């Protein structure tokens, strides 16, 4: 059970304030806890940055503001040195010392080794165009299983599978229709994956279950 007193505390006010493009000032807030790799706790902040704290002492190790390297093309037109950590779901793989994420047509890989983080982002613009995927419809709630990232294309009523090794899209589903209505398609809400099944929840609260044949 937890002890009565916390081991340490970290006050976000120590970071000061941050400013938007119009010079409006804001306080830092925690958007989400990403997880732990080794002795490093990763925290997503509300200003598209990631905070890394030591889990034993609470000492600030890193504040990740921008990516290190961009490979491929994206529909988001920003210089590599100005590409932040956008608001999406960051998925941690402690064994691989890796954090993965998908935002629009950007696939993030944050490697954390020897207490240092290095971020490579892969632009998926060409892959999306090949499969007719509109990047504006990509859900931020994605699932990683082994070397596959499963994601929803919300308003196109489809889901897809990205091979995180090759950075190629291996599968795109057919549009999922509302039950008993062949002329209407569902807006997809959530995706979950097990060893042999893919579960997709649609906006009409129908759960669609598919055999997972993308397992390697």
Secondary structure, DSSP 8 states (H G I E B T S, - for coil): ---SS-S----GGGG-EEE-TT--EEE--EEEEEEEETTEEEEEETTS-EEEEETTT--EEEEE-S-SEEEEE-SS---GGG----SS-EEEETTTTEEEEEETTEEEEEEEETTEEEEEEEEEHHHHHHHT--GGGB-S--EEETTEEEEEEGGGTEEEEEETTTTEEEEE----B-TT-TT-B--EEEEEE-SSEEEEEETTS-EEEEE-----
